[in-house]
Amino acid sequence: MTRPAPRPTSRPAPVANPRTGRLPRRPPEPAANARNLGLRTLPAPTSGANAASSLTPSRQDSLALSSGTRGVTPPTQQRRPVDVPIVTNRVQQPSGRVLPNANPLGRNVVVDPRTGEVISFDRRPPAETDAFAPTGIRVGSFIVTPTVDATLGYDSNPRRLTAGSPGSLFTQSYGELQARSDWSRHEVTARLRGTYSAYFSDPGVNRPEVNAVVTGRLDVARDTRVETEGRYTLNTNSPGSSNLPSSPTGLRNLPLIHQVGGSAGVVQDIGRVQVTLRGTFDRFIYDDAITNAGTVLSQSGRDYNAIGGRLRTSYELTPGLRPFVEAALEQRRFDQRLSSGGTLQGSSTMTFRVGTTFELTRLLTGEISAGYLRRDNLDPTFGDVAVPVLDASLVWAMTALTTVRFTARSTIDESFTTGASGIEKRDASVELEHAFRRWLVGTARFAYGHDTYRGTSRVDQRTVASLGLVYRASRALQIRGEIRRETLQSNTADASYSANVFLLGLRLQR
């Protein structure tokens, strides 16, 4: 029986091993089926009468086999639907439009610019910018960050008197607890902060401070979210405040002030337009004051509710520039409409602002706005107040080691001074922070405030200048020092004062 001649092939001839003289093992010939014989992939077999014909090689495949040439068949792949975006890298850099309200944990959400569907999440942990920042403790799905601070200080004028008062050493105990949710959608954050200042030589100016805030964000839809906030604040009037019911030397202790409130709002994105509607409510409660003689001075006539609403509409010109217009309304309703001085208490305030939020190459970020404020008092003898307002919050990263922060705020606060319908407050501050080393950070701050008592001739000017230094021994331990000077210059007798404060503290954080 004659062996058939080998079929011509395009494979190179095998070469024997020069050391052993053996030929390499030749791979087995593929099975003679129609799927692997041709230059292209044949369709899958079908049932019925066409099943046999679908397995036969095509005319081009038969010619290729007869000529002895073979091709490489690409793997069989299913066709991708047209409306499904291709994802080539699950950790790719953001491309397309980034959702404005998605993923509050810093993960980049990439969406298809045509369909708006989510393509991928960048789940790589963000680069660590501060090696001494607290890492936090994971409790369930929350990241909890505790902080404890113990400070020893000296105050040259604890009661903020014009002629000065005997200086006193004091301790300041500080504690803070922050919690942040670690969810792919929605967000809940909470912060509880408390401080107690105890003076060795003058316990009458001991004062506590408590601040608790809980915020929540509910992602209802891709372009809609609900934002809520609940807050509580416990504070006291400073010894040099004009709202004290008596002179600082005549009080046994500083009366407490409670503030309880919250806010709720809806944020809707419509293309490049964003509309925010928010309502607020705050309740202010003043505790009674006690004089050195034991007399109780009732402060219930100062309790009031503040109810307000705000509507803001912004347009995104560029990813880092979003101008806006805003209108706000607030009403203050006192429990006792008639004050102890015989005047009506209460007011309505309307504020209109035009401004923008911006982020210029991450070097200059913040918000700035200017507008007009009008306050209508219930008592006709006070008259209405109409003033221009300027608000700003700017952060300038001058260099990698130096940061400048500027803030400005305009408002009208309540005044319980006889004849004054309110205090027109204008505050501005600038802060320079420089890192001499990663573990040594210095801060210089200057703040200026101008208070005009509407209805009277009183004008106050407040200044605060401070120098601070932080030594970061480790991620969990810091040593802090600060020198601060506070002054108040007033055209009213016995209202001006100046004080020097020195602080040295130890902070533990996790």
Salt bridges, closest charged atoms under 4 A:
ASP112 OD2 - ARG114 NH2 3.56
ASP122 OD2 - ARG124 NH2 2.80
GLU128 OE2 - ARG475 NH2 2.83
ASP130 OD1 - ARG472 NH1 2.91
ASP149 OD2 - ARG507 NE 3.19
ASP155 OD2 - ARG160 NH1 3.04
ASP182 OD2 - ARG138 NH2 2.56
GLU187 OE1 - ARG217 NH1 3.15
ASP202 OD2 - ARG159 NE 2.73
ASP219 OD1 - ARG217 NE 2.89
ASP223 OD2 - ARG222 NH2 3.65
GLU227 OE2 - ARG225 NE 3.13
GLU227 OE1 - ARG278 NH2 3.02
GLU229 OE2 - ARG231 NH1 2.73
ASP269 OD2 - ARG225 NH1 3.79
ASP282 OD1 - ARG231 NE 3.02
ASP287 OD2 - HIS258 NE2 3.15
GLU316 OE1 - ARG322 NH2 3.66
GLU326 OE1 - ARG310 NE 3.83
GLU326 OE1 - ARG312 NH2 2.91
GLU326 OE2 - ARG353 NH1 3.45
GLU330 OE1 - ARG332 NE 3.36
ASP335 OD2 - ARG283 NH2 2.78
GLU359 OE2 - ARG362 NH1 3.11
GLU367 OE2 - ARG312 NH2 3.11
ASP376 OD1 - ARG374 NE 3.36
ASP384 OD2 - ARG374 NH2 3.32
ASP391 OD2 - ARG353 NE 2.92
GLU414 OE2 - ARG332 NH1 3.07
GLU414 OE2 - ARG375 NH2 3.28
GLU424 OE2 - ARG426 NH2 3.08
GLU424 OE1 - ARG454 NH2 2.74
ASP427 OD1 - ARG462 NH2 2.82
GLU431 OE2 - ARG405 NH1 3.30
GLU433 OE1 - ARG405 NH1 3.55
ASP451 OD2 - LYS425 NZ 3.56
ASP451 OD2 - ARG462 NE 2.75
ASP460 OD2 - ARG458 NH2 2.96
GLU482 OE2 - ARG484 NH1 3.36
GLU486 OE1 - ARG160 NH2 3.20
GLU486 OE2 - ARG484 NE 2.96
